[in-house]
């Protein structure tokens, strides 16, 4: 018998990739933005986790940008997902503007969006 059958399940996953650069490629300390993102996700979904990664992309001027990113993630129910996903998109748009980025990555259920 499957012991998970009647357990509480969070079936949606949201990840916000917080850059460590300002204005595309100027290195900054992103702790303030990471803490703000963790707080936002926790307020919307009840909790969040962060971990570090390295990301690369080609900027609009064809330059390879390599940077540290902090991935902030939450799991949530379908009900909470439907209720709050637009708030997450709005948050990412504000984060992009605040950090003067070309885009901020938002991963939703293993699909990546550039906000």
Secondary structure, 3 states (H helix, E strand, C coil): CCCCCCCCCCCEEEEEEEECEECCCEECCCHHHHHHHHHHHHHHHCCCEEEEEEEEEECCCCCEEEEEEEEEEEEECHHHHHHHHHHHHHHHHHHHHHCCCCCCEEEECCEEEEC
